[in-house]
Amino acid sequence: MQVYEIIENIKKLPEKDLKILLKWIEDYEQKLWDQEFERDVRLGKLDKLAEQAIKDFQAGKCREL
């Protein structure tokens, strides 16, 4: 099924079903983001940011929120 067919079918959904679909999409998107974040951590893509945050904290550049 092409994405445009899916879109047209979504437009026809009753409100109750649309809410269920939107909730599923939100949950699925969060799952994908978590997987991407975990992959980036494993690959070391966030190491420099973490090191800088630790240095800033140790230098007293941080404050409580």
mmCIF file of the N, C-alpha and C atoms, coordinates in Angstrom:
data_MODEL
# 
_entry.id   MODEL 
# 
loop_
_atom_site.group_PDB 
_atom_site.id 
_atom_site.type_symbol 
_atom_site.label_atom_id 
_atom_site.label_alt_id 
_atom_site.label_comp_id 
_atom_site.label_asym_id 
_atom_site.label_entity_id 
_atom_site.label_seq_id 
_atom_site.pdbx_PDB_ins_code 
_atom_site.Cartn_x 
_atom_site.Cartn_y 
_atom_site.Cartn_z 
_atom_site.occupancy 
_atom_site.B_iso_or_equiv 
_atom_site.pdbx_formal_charge 
_atom_site.auth_seq_id 
_atom_site.auth_comp_id 
_atom_site.auth_asym_id 
_atom_site.auth_atom_id 
_atom_site.pdbx_PDB_model_num 
ATOM 1   N N  . MET A 1 1  ? 0.854   -1.184 0.000  1.00 0.00 ? 1  MET A N  1 
ATOM 2   C CA . MET A 1 1  ? 0.000   0.000  0.000  1.00 0.00 ? 1  MET A CA 1 
ATOM 3   C C  . MET A 1 1  ? 0.895   1.241  0.000  1.00 0.00 ? 1  MET A C  1 
ATOM 4   N N  . GLN A 1 2  ? 0.616   2.147  -0.878 1.00 0.00 ? 2  GLN A N  1 
ATOM 5   C CA . GLN A 1 2  ? 1.391   3.383  -0.976 1.00 0.00 ? 2  GLN A CA 1 
ATOM 6   C C  . GLN A 1 2  ? 1.009   4.333  0.159  1.00 0.00 ? 2  GLN A C  1 
ATOM 7   N N  . VAL A 1 3  ? 1.949   5.190  0.524  1.00 0.00 ? 3  VAL A N  1 
ATOM 8   C CA . VAL A 1 3  ? 1.731   6.095  1.646  1.00 0.00 ? 3  VAL A CA 1 
ATOM 9   C C  . VAL A 1 3  ? 0.518   7.006  1.394  1.00 0.00 ? 3  VAL A C  1 
ATOM 10  N N  . TYR A 1 4  ? 0.307   7.406  0.151  1.00 0.00 ? 4  TYR A N  1 
ATOM 11  C CA . TYR A 1 4  ? -0.824  8.297  -0.130 1.00 0.00 ? 4  TYR A CA 1 
ATOM 12  C C  . TYR A 1 4  ? -2.158  7.573  0.018  1.00 0.00 ? 4  TYR A C  1 
ATOM 13  N N  . GLU A 1 5  ? -2.172  6.284  -0.254 1.00 0.00 ? 5  GLU A N  1 
ATOM 14  C CA . GLU A 1 5  ? -3.371  5.485  -0.007 1.00 0.00 ? 5  GLU A CA 1 
ATOM 15  C C  . GLU A 1 5  ? -3.639  5.400  1.498  1.00 0.00 ? 5  GLU A C  1 
ATOM 16  N N  . ILE A 1 6  ? -2.582  5.221  2.250  1.00 0.00 ? 6  ILE A N  1 
ATOM 17  C CA . ILE A 1 6  ? -2.713  5.155  3.711  1.00 0.00 ? 6  ILE A CA 1 
ATOM 18  C C  . ILE A 1 6  ? -3.270  6.470  4.240  1.00 0.00 ? 6  ILE A C  1 
ATOM 19  N N  . ILE A 1 7  ? -2.738  7.572  3.744  1.00 0.00 ? 7  ILE A N  1 
ATOM 20  C CA . ILE A 1 7  ? -3.207  8.891  4.181  1.00 0.00 ? 7  ILE A CA 1 
ATOM 21  C C  . ILE A 1 7  ? -4.691  9.057  3.888  1.00 0.00 ? 7  ILE A C  1 
ATOM 22  N N  . GLU A 1 8  ? -5.109  8.672  2.705  1.00 0.00 ? 8  GLU A N  1 
ATOM 23  C CA . GLU A 1 8  ? -6.531  8.800  2.345  1.00 0.00 ? 8  GLU A CA 1 
ATOM 24  C C  . GLU A 1 8  ? -7.403  7.935  3.247  1.00 0.00 ? 8  GLU A C  1 
ATOM 25  N N  . ASN A 1 9  ? -6.918  6.763  3.592  1.00 0.00 ? 9  ASN A N  1 
ATOM 26  C CA . ASN A 1 9  ? -7.681  5.895  4.498  1.00 0.00 ? 9  ASN A CA 1 
ATOM 27  C C  . ASN A 1 9  ? -7.716  6.454  5.911  1.00 0.00 ? 9  ASN A C  1 
ATOM 28  N N  . ILE A 1 10 ? -6.635  7.064  6.341  1.00 0.00 ? 10 ILE A N  1 
ATOM 29  C CA . ILE A 1 10 ? -6.610  7.680  7.664  1.00 0.00 ? 10 ILE A CA 1 
ATOM 30  C C  . ILE A 1 10 ? -7.645  8.788  7.744  1.00 0.00 ? 10 ILE A C  1 
ATOM 31  N N  . LYS A 1 11 ? -7.773  9.552  6.694  1.00 0.00 ? 11 LYS A N  1 
ATOM 32  C CA . LYS A 1 11 ? -8.759  10.637 6.670  1.00 0.00 ? 11 LYS A CA 1 
ATOM 33  C C  . LYS A 1 11 ? -10.184 10.129 6.860  1.00 0.00 ? 11 LYS A C  1 
ATOM 34  N N  . LYS A 1 12 ? -10.417 8.875  6.544  1.00 0.00 ? 12 LYS A N  1 
ATOM 35  C CA . LYS A 1 12 ? -11.756 8.290  6.634  1.00 0.00 ? 12 LYS A CA 1 
ATOM 36  C C  . LYS A 1 12 ? -12.040 7.644  7.992  1.00 0.00 ? 12 LYS A C  1 
ATOM 37  N N  . LEU A 1 13 ? -11.040 7.587  8.837  1.00 0.00 ? 13 LEU A N  1 
ATOM 38  C CA . LEU A 1 13 ? -11.214 6.915  10.128 1.00 0.00 ? 13 LEU A CA 1 
ATOM 39  C C  . LEU A 1 13 ? -12.175 7.674  11.036 1.00 0.00 ? 13 LEU A C  1 
ATOM 40  N N  . PRO A 1 14 ? -12.967 6.942  11.803 1.00 0.00 ? 14 PRO A N  1 
ATOM 41  C CA . PRO A 1 14 ? -13.759 7.587  12.853 1.00 0.00 ? 14 PRO A CA 1 
ATOM 42  C C  . PRO A 1 14 ? -12.812 8.172  13.902 1.00 0.00 ? 14 PRO A C  1 
ATOM 43  N N  . GLU A 1 15 ? -13.262 9.178  14.608 1.00 0.00 ? 15 GLU A N  1 
ATOM 44  C CA . GLU A 1 15 ? -12.418 9.879  15.582 1.00 0.00 ? 15 GLU A CA 1 
ATOM 45  C C  . GLU A 1 15 ? -11.795 8.931  16.601 1.00 0.00 ? 15 GLU A C  1 
ATOM 46  N N  . LYS A 1 16 ? -12.561 7.983  17.098 1.00 0.00 ? 16 LYS A N  1 
ATOM 47  C CA . LYS A 1 16 ? -12.050 7.036  18.097 1.00 0.00 ? 16 LYS A CA 1 
ATOM 48  C C  . LYS A 1 16 ? -10.861 6.246  17.536 1.00 0.00 ? 16 LYS A C  1 
ATOM 49  N N  . ASP A 1 17 ? -11.006 5.751  16.319 1.00 0.00 ? 17 ASP A N  1 
ATOM 50  C CA . ASP A 1 17 ? -9.927  4.982  15.695 1.00 0.00 ? 17 ASP A CA 1 
ATOM 51  C C  . ASP A 1 17 ? -8.726  5.868  15.380 1.00 0.00 ? 17 ASP A C  1 
ATOM 52  N N  . LEU A 1 18 ? -8.970  7.092  14.980 1.00 0.00 ? 18 LEU A N  1 
ATOM 53  C CA . LEU A 1 18 ? -7.881  8.024  14.701 1.00 0.00 ? 18 LEU A CA 1 
ATOM 54  C C  . LEU A 1 18 ? -7.061  8.279  15.959 1.00 0.00 ? 18 LEU A C  1 
ATOM 55  N N  . LYS A 1 19 ? -7.729  8.426  17.093 1.00 0.00 ? 19 LYS A N  1 
ATOM 56  C CA . LYS A 1 19 ? -7.007  8.645  18.353 1.00 0.00 ? 19 LYS A CA 1 
ATOM 57  C C  . LYS A 1 19 ? -6.138  7.440  18.706 1.00 0.00 ? 19 LYS A C  1 
ATOM 58  N N  . ILE A 1 20 ? -6.661  6.248  18.460 1.00 0.00 ? 20 ILE A N  1 
ATOM 59  C CA . ILE A 1 20 ? -5.878  5.033  18.714 1.00 0.00 ? 20 ILE A CA 1 
ATOM 60  C C  . ILE A 1 20 ? -4.650  5.012  17.820 1.00 0.00 ? 20 ILE A C  1 
ATOM 61  N N  . LEU A 1 21 ? -4.832  5.325  16.556 1.00 0.00 ? 21 LEU A N  1 
ATOM 62  C CA . LEU A 1 21 ? -3.711  5.342  15.606 1.00 0.00 ? 21 LEU A CA 1 
ATOM 63  C C  . LEU A 1 21 ? -2.671  6.389  15.989 1.00 0.00 ? 21 LEU A C  1 
ATOM 64  N N  . LEU A 1 22 ? -3.122  7.578  16.349 1.00 0.00 ? 22 LEU A N  1 
ATOM 65  C CA . LEU A 1 22 ? -2.191  8.646  16.727 1.00 0.00 ? 22 LEU A CA 1 
ATOM 66  C C  . LEU A 1 22 ? -1.383  8.269  17.960 1.00 0.00 ? 22 LEU A C  1 
ATOM 67  N N  . LYS A 1 23 ? -2.018  7.625  18.917 1.00 0.00 ? 23 LYS A N  1 
ATOM 68  C CA . LYS A 1 23 ? -1.311  7.172  20.120 1.00 0.00 ? 23 LYS A CA 1 
ATOM 69  C C  . LYS A 1 23 ? -0.263  6.133  19.744 1.00 0.00 ? 23 LYS A C  1 
ATOM 70  N N  . TRP A 1 24 ? -0.619  5.208  18.854 1.00 0.00 ? 24 TRP A N  1 
ATOM 71  C CA . TRP A 1 24 ? 0.324   4.186  18.417 1.00 0.00 ? 24 TRP A CA 1 
ATOM 72  C C  . TRP A 1 24 ? 1.513   4.832  17.712 1.00 0.00 ? 24 TRP A C  1 
ATOM 73  N N  . ILE A 1 25 ? 1.245   5.793  16.827 1.00 0.00 ? 25 ILE A N  1 
ATOM 74  C CA . ILE A 1 25 ? 2.325   6.469  16.105 1.00 0.00 ? 25 ILE A CA 1 
ATOM 75  C C  . ILE A 1 25 ? 3.249   7.186  17.082 1.00 0.00 ? 25 ILE A C  1 
ATOM 76  N N  . GLU A 1 26 ? 2.685   7.865  18.066 1.00 0.00 ? 26 GLU A N  1 
ATOM 77  C CA . GLU A 1 26 ? 3.502   8.559  19.071 1.00 0.00 ? 26 GLU A CA 1 
ATOM 78  C C  . GLU A 1 26 ? 4.388   7.571  19.827 1.00 0.00 ? 26 GLU A C  1 
ATOM 79  N N  . ASP A 1 27 ? 3.811   6.472  20.268 1.00 0.00 ? 27 ASP A N  1 
ATOM 80  C CA . ASP A 1 27 ? 4.581   5.454  20.997 1.00 0.00 ? 27 ASP A CA 1 
ATOM 81  C C  . ASP A 1 27 ? 5.676   4.855  20.117 1.00 0.00 ? 27 ASP A C  1 
ATOM 82  N N  . TYR A 1 28 ? 5.340   4.588  18.868 1.00 0.00 ? 28 TYR A N  1 
ATOM 83  C CA . TYR A 1 28 ? 6.301   4.003  17.936 1.00 0.00 ? 28 TYR A CA 1 
ATOM 84  C C  . TYR A 1 28 ? 7.451   4.968  17.664 1.00 0.00 ? 28 TYR A C  1 
ATOM 85  N N  . GLU A 1 29 ? 7.116   6.235  17.471 1.00 0.00 ? 29 GLU A N  1 
ATOM 86  C CA . GLU A 1 29 ? 8.159   7.246  17.235 1.00 0.00 ? 29 GLU A CA 1 
ATOM 87  C C  . GLU A 1 29 ? 9.100   7.350  18.430 1.00 0.00 ? 29 GLU A C  1 
ATOM 88  N N  . GLN A 1 30 ? 8.551   7.312  19.641 1.00 0.00 ? 30 GLN A N  1 
ATOM 89  C CA . GLN A 1 30 ? 9.396   7.361  20.835 1.00 0.00 ? 30 GLN A CA 1 
ATOM 90  C C  . GLN A 1 30 ? 10.310  6.139  20.911 1.00 0.00 ? 30 GLN A C  1 
ATOM 91  N N  . LYS A 1 31 ? 9.785   4.980  20.540 1.00 0.00 ? 31 LYS A N  1 
ATOM 92  C CA . LYS A 1 31 ? 10.592  3.755  20.546 1.00 0.00 ? 31 LYS A CA 1 
ATOM 93  C C  . LYS A 1 31 ? 11.756  3.893  19.560 1.00 0.00 ? 31 LYS A C  1 
ATOM 94  N N  . LEU A 1 32 ? 11.469  4.408  18.360 1.00 0.00 ? 32 LEU A N  1 
ATOM 95  C CA . LEU A 1 32 ? 12.524  4.593  17.361 1.00 0.00 ? 32 LEU A CA 1 
ATOM 96  C C  . LEU A 1 32 ? 13.575  5.586  17.842 1.00 0.00 ? 32 LEU A C  1 
ATOM 97  N N  . TRP A 1 33 ? 13.133  6.676  18.492 1.00 0.00 ? 33 TRP A N  1 
ATOM 98  C CA . TRP A 1 33 ? 14.067  7.677  18.998 1.00 0.00 ? 33 TRP A CA 1 
ATOM 99  C C  . TRP A 1 33 ? 14.955  7.066  20.076 1.00 0.00 ? 33 TRP A C  1 
ATOM 100 N N  . ASP A 1 34 ? 14.349  6.280  20.967 1.00 0.00 ? 34 ASP A N  1 
ATOM 101 C CA . ASP A 1 34 ? 15.137  5.610  22.015 1.00 0.00 ? 34 ASP A CA 1 
ATOM 102 C C  . ASP A 1 34 ? 16.189  4.689  21.399 1.00 0.00 ? 34 ASP A C  1 
ATOM 103 N N  . GLN A 1 35 ? 15.803  3.949  20.371 1.00 0.00 ? 35 GLN A N  1 
ATOM 104 C CA . GLN A 1 35 ? 16.749  3.049  19.708 1.00 0.00 ? 35 GLN A CA 1 
ATOM 105 C C  . GLN A 1 35 ? 17.889  3.840  19.066 1.00 0.00 ? 35 GLN A C  1 
ATOM 106 N N  . GLU A 1 36 ? 17.559  4.955  18.438 1.00 0.00 ? 36 GLU A N  1 
ATOM 107 C CA . GLU A 1 36 ? 18.591  5.789  17.814 1.00 0.00 ? 36 GLU A CA 1 
ATOM 108 C C  . GLU A 1 36 ? 19.539  6.356  18.872 1.00 0.00 ? 36 GLU A C  1 
ATOM 109 N N  . PHE A 1 37 ? 18.982  6.815  19.988 1.00 0.00 ? 37 PHE A N  1 
ATOM 110 C CA . PHE A 1 37 ? 19.796  7.359  21.072 1.00 0.00 ? 37 PHE A CA 1 
ATOM 111 C C  . PHE A 1 37 ? 20.732  6.288  21.621 1.00 0.00 ? 37 PHE A C  1 
ATOM 112 N N  . GLU A 1 38 ? 20.194  5.101  21.880 1.00 0.00 ? 38 GLU A N  1 
ATOM 113 C CA . GLU A 1 38 ? 21.007  4.011  22.413 1.00 0.00 ? 38 GLU A CA 1 
ATOM 114 C C  . GLU A 1 38 ? 22.121  3.626  21.431 1.00 0.00 ? 38 GLU A C  1 
ATOM 115 N N  . ARG A 1 39 ? 21.815  3.628  20.140 1.00 0.00 ? 39 ARG A N  1 
ATOM 116 C CA . ARG A 1 39 ? 22.824  3.329  19.122 1.00 0.00 ? 39 ARG A CA 1 
ATOM 117 C C  . ARG A 1 39 ? 23.920  4.394  19.123 1.00 0.00 ? 39 ARG A C  1 
ATOM 118 N N  . ASP A 1 40 ? 23.521  5.662  19.220 1.00 0.00 ? 40 ASP A N  1 
ATOM 119 C CA . ASP A 1 40 ? 24.498  6.747  19.255 1.00 0.00 ? 40 ASP A CA 1 
ATOM 120 C C  . ASP A 1 40 ? 25.394  6.650  20.484 1.00 0.00 ? 40 ASP A C  1 
ATOM 121 N N  . VAL A 1 41 ? 24.822  6.260  21.615 1.00 0.00 ? 41 VAL A N  1 
ATOM 122 C CA . VAL A 1 41 ? 25.620  6.079  22.839 1.00 0.00 ? 41 VAL A CA 1 
ATOM 123 C C  . VAL A 1 41 ? 26.629  4.959  22.634 1.00 0.00 ? 41 VAL A C  1 
ATOM 124 N N  . ARG A 1 42 ? 26.159  3.824  22.102 1.00 0.00 ? 42 ARG A N  1 
ATOM 125 C CA . ARG A 1 42 ? 27.068  2.683  21.862 1.00 0.00 ? 42 ARG A CA 1 
ATOM 126 C C  . ARG A 1 42 ? 28.198  3.053  20.901 1.00 0.00 ? 42 ARG A C  1 
ATOM 127 N N  . LEU A 1 43 ? 27.913  3.885  19.927 1.00 0.00 ? 43 LEU A N  1 
ATOM 128 C CA . LEU A 1 43 ? 28.917  4.278  18.938 1.00 0.00 ? 43 LEU A CA 1 
ATOM 129 C C  . LEU A 1 43 ? 29.813  5.411  19.426 1.00 0.00 ? 43 LEU A C  1 
ATOM 130 N N  . GLY A 1 44 ? 29.542  5.921  20.630 1.00 0.00 ? 44 GLY A N  1 
ATOM 131 C CA . GLY A 1 44 ? 30.379  6.970  21.196 1.00 0.00 ? 44 GLY A CA 1 
ATOM 132 C C  . GLY A 1 44 ? 30.089  8.360  20.668 1.00 0.00 ? 44 GLY A C  1 
ATOM 133 N N  . LYS A 1 45 ? 28.961  8.532  19.987 1.00 0.00 ? 45 LYS A N  1 
ATOM 134 C CA . LYS A 1 45 ? 28.652  9.827  19.387 1.00 0.00 ? 45 LYS A CA 1 
ATOM 135 C C  . LYS A 1 45 ? 28.364  10.924 20.421 1.00 0.00 ? 45 LYS A C  1 
ATOM 136 N N  . LEU A 1 46 ? 28.085  10.513 21.656 1.00 0.00 ? 46 LEU A N  1 
ATOM 137 C CA . LEU A 1 46 ? 27.754  11.497 22.689 1.00 0.00 ? 46 LEU A CA 1 
ATOM 138 C C  . LEU A 1 46 ? 28.870  11.676 23.709 1.00 0.00 ? 46 LEU A C  1 
ATOM 139 N N  . ASP A 1 47 ? 29.973  10.988 23.508 1.00 0.00 ? 47 ASP A N  1 
ATOM 140 C CA . ASP A 1 47 ? 31.070  11.030 24.473 1.00 0.00 ? 47 ASP A CA 1 
ATOM 141 C C  . ASP A 1 47 ? 31.600  12.444 24.691 1.00 0.00 ? 47 ASP A C  1 
ATOM 142 N N  . LYS A 1 48 ? 31.811  13.186 23.620 1.00 0.00 ? 48 LYS A N  1 
ATOM 143 C CA . LYS A 1 48 ? 32.360  14.535 23.765 1.00 0.00 ? 48 LYS A CA 1 
ATOM 144 C C  . LYS A 1 48 ? 31.406  15.443 24.526 1.00 0.00 ? 48 LYS A C  1 
ATOM 145 N N  . LEU A 1 49 ? 30.113  15.302 24.261 1.00 0.00 ? 49 LEU A N  1 
ATOM 146 C CA . LEU A 1 49 ? 29.127  16.104 24.992 1.00 0.00 ? 49 LEU A CA 1 
ATOM 147 C C  . LEU A 1 49 ? 29.132  15.761 26.479 1.00 0.00 ? 49 LEU A C  1 
ATOM 148 N N  . ALA A 1 50 ? 29.212  14.481 26.769 1.00 0.00 ? 50 ALA A N  1 
ATOM 149 C CA . ALA A 1 50 ? 29.231  14.046 28.168 1.00 0.00 ? 50 ALA A CA 1 
ATOM 150 C C  . ALA A 1 50 ? 30.491  14.552 28.872 1.00 0.00 ? 50 ALA A C  1 
ATOM 151 N N  . GLU A 1 51 ? 31.631  14.450 28.200 1.00 0.00 ? 51 GLU A N  1 
ATOM 152 C CA . GLU A 1 51 ? 32.882  14.936 28.782 1.00 0.00 ? 51 GLU A CA 1 
ATOM 153 C C  . GLU A 1 51 ? 32.809  16.437 29.063 1.00 0.00 ? 51 GLU A C  1 
ATOM 154 N N  . GLN A 1 52 ? 32.243  17.192 28.134 1.00 0.00 ? 52 GLN A N  1 
ATOM 155 C CA . GLN A 1 52 ? 32.126  18.638 28.323 1.00 0.00 ? 52 GLN A CA 1 
ATOM 156 C C  . GLN A 1 52 ? 31.184  18.956 29.480 1.00 0.00 ? 52 GLN A C  1 
ATOM 157 N N  . ALA A 1 53 ? 30.102  18.217 29.595 1.00 0.00 ? 53 ALA A N  1 
ATOM 158 C CA . ALA A 1 53 ? 29.155  18.435 30.692 1.00 0.00 ? 53 ALA A CA 1 
ATOM 159 C C  . ALA A 1 53 ? 29.821  18.169 32.041 1.00 0.00 ? 53 ALA A C  1 
ATOM 160 N N  . ILE A 1 54 ? 30.616  17.116 32.117 1.00 0.00 ? 54 ILE A N  1 
ATOM 161 C CA . ILE A 1 54 ? 31.322  16.799 33.364 1.00 0.00 ? 54 ILE A CA 1 
ATOM 162 C C  . ILE A 1 54 ? 32.328  17.898 33.696 1.00 0.00 ? 54 ILE A C  1 
ATOM 163 N N  . LYS A 1 55 ? 33.063  18.366 32.698 1.00 0.00 ? 55 LYS A N  1 
ATOM 164 C CA . LYS A 1 55 ? 34.026  19.453 32.926 1.00 0.00 ? 55 LYS A CA 1 
ATOM 165 C C  . LYS A 1 55 ? 33.325  20.717 33.400 1.00 0.00 ? 55 LYS A C  1 
ATOM 166 N N  . ASP A 1 56 ? 32.208  21.055 32.772 1.00 0.00 ? 56 ASP A N  1 
ATOM 167 C CA . ASP A 1 56 ? 31.454  22.241 33.179 1.00 0.00 ? 56 ASP A CA 1 
ATOM 168 C C  . ASP A 1 56 ? 30.948  22.111 34.609 1.00 0.00 ? 56 ASP A C  1 
ATOM 169 N N  . PHE A 1 57 ? 30.481  20.914 34.962 1.00 0.00 ? 57 PHE A N  1 
ATOM 170 C CA . PHE A 1 57 ? 29.988  20.672 36.321 1.00 0.00 ? 57 PHE A CA 1 
ATOM 171 C C  . PHE A 1 57 ? 31.142  20.824 37.315 1.00 0.00 ? 57 PHE A C  1 
ATOM 172 N N  . GLN A 1 58 ? 32.267  20.217 37.027 1.00 0.00 ? 58 GLN A N  1 
ATOM 173 C CA . GLN A 1 58 ? 33.417  20.281 37.933 1.00 0.00 ? 58 GLN A CA 1 
ATOM 174 C C  . GLN A 1 58 ? 33.962  21.699 38.052 1.00 0.00 ? 58 GLN A C  1 
ATOM 175 N N  . ALA A 1 59 ? 33.775  22.508 37.016 1.00 0.00 ? 59 ALA A N  1 
ATOM 176 C CA . ALA A 1 59 ? 34.249  23.886 37.036 1.00 0.00 ? 59 ALA A CA 1 
ATOM 177 C C  . ALA A 1 59 ? 33.223  24.832 37.675 1.00 0.00 ? 59 ALA A C  1 
ATOM 178 N N  . GLY A 1 60 ? 32.133  24.277 38.161 1.00 0.00 ? 60 GLY A N  1 
ATOM 179 C CA . GLY A 1 60 ? 31.127  25.121 38.817 1.00 0.00 ? 60 GLY A CA 1 
ATOM 180 C C  . GLY A 1 60 ? 30.281  25.927 37.847 1.00 0.00 ? 60 GLY A C  1 
ATOM 181 N N  . LYS A 1 61 ? 30.217  25.519 36.613 1.00 0.00 ? 61 LYS A N  1 
ATOM 182 C CA . LYS A 1 61 ? 29.445  26.262 35.603 1.00 0.00 ? 61 LYS A CA 1 
ATOM 183 C C  . LYS A 1 61 ? 27.982  25.853 35.557 1.00 0.00 ? 61 LYS A C  1 
ATOM 184 N N  . CYS A 1 62 ? 27.594  24.952 36.435 1.00 0.00 ? 62 CYS A N  1 
ATOM 185 C CA . CYS A 1 62 ? 26.214  24.463 36.441 1.00 0.00 ? 62 CYS A CA 1 
ATOM 186 C C  . CYS A 1 62 ? 25.469  25.015 37.653 1.00 0.00 ? 62 CYS A C  1 
ATOM 187 N N  . ARG A 1 63 ? 24.168  25.093 37.510 1.00 0.00 ? 63 ARG A N  1 
ATOM 188 C CA . ARG A 1 63 ? 23.352  25.513 38.641 1.00 0.00 ? 63 ARG A CA 1 
ATOM 189 C C  . ARG A 1 63 ? 22.139  24.605 38.718 1.00 0.00 ? 63 ARG A C  1 
ATOM 190 N N  . GLU A 1 64 ? 21.550  24.529 39.905 1.00 0.00 ? 64 GLU A N  1 
ATOM 191 C CA . GLU A 1 64 ? 20.361  23.693 40.065 1.00 0.00 ? 64 GLU A CA 1 
ATOM 192 C C  . GLU A 1 64 ? 19.200  24.280 39.315 1.00 0.00 ? 64 GLU A C  1 
ATOM 193 N N  . LEU A 1 65 ? 18.385  23.417 38.798 1.00 0.00 ? 65 LEU A N  1 
ATOM 194 C CA . LEU A 1 65 ? 17.187  23.862 38.090 1.00 0.00 ? 65 LEU A CA 1 
ATOM 195 C C  . LEU A 1 65 ? 16.038  24.041 39.038 1.00 0.00 ? 65 LEU A C  1 
# 
